[in-house]
């Protein structure tokens, strides 16, 4: 029993001092994208992997994926919502609408390895503009009872 505890403690210390643990706690948004965006727009850092810019939450998922998302409206008429979502998803250049837990959510993913910070900031701006249009469109037909 005592040997198991010592082994577990040693493994924990090794994990806490390893370079891979340090990488997990570093902020992928902070040094690059966050600094770039905060010099150009109103943006706030939520935590090491999330920031807010307007309605959009920008989340660092992996070195190959940043996801932009925002809730658009609460669904009260699923059939109408699904028709509107299908039309939007067929024609939109930014964002994809889905229904998640009774909410219409708009998302868009960007690969930071294939784009630069300026391009990502432009996508966030376009996302927020489209988000504003969609909240207006979904407000009337999907209004509360």
PEHU-V444956 format. One record per backbone hydrogen bond with DSSP energy under -0.5 kcal/mol. NH is the residue of the N-H (numbers start at 1). CO is the residue of the C=O. Records with the same first field share a line. If there is no record, write none. Layout:
BEGIN
NH->CO, CO
END
This chain:
BEGIN
5->1
6->2
7->3
8->4
9->5
10->6
11->7
12->8
13->9
14->10
15->11
16->12
17->13
18->14, 15
22->18
23->19
24->20
25->21
26->22, 23
28->26
29->48
31->27
34->29
35->29, 30
36->32
37->33
38->34
39->35
40->37
41->37
43->41
44->52
46->44, 50
47->50
50->47
51->58
52->44
53->56
54->42
56->53
57->69
58->51, 56
59->57, 67
60->49
61->59, 65
62->65
65->62
66->110
67->59
68->108
69->57
70->106
72->104
73->104
75->102
76->74
81->77
82->78
83->79
84->80
85->81
86->82
87->83
88->84
89->85
90->86
91->87, 88
92->88
96->107
98->105
100->98, 103
103->100
104->73
105->98, 103
106->70
107->96
108->68
110->66
112->110
114->111
115->111
120->116
121->117
122->118
123->119
124->120
125->121
126->122
127->123
128->124
129->125
130->126
131->127
132->128
133->129
134->130
135->131
136->132
137->133
138->134
139->135
140->136
141->137
142->138
143->140
END
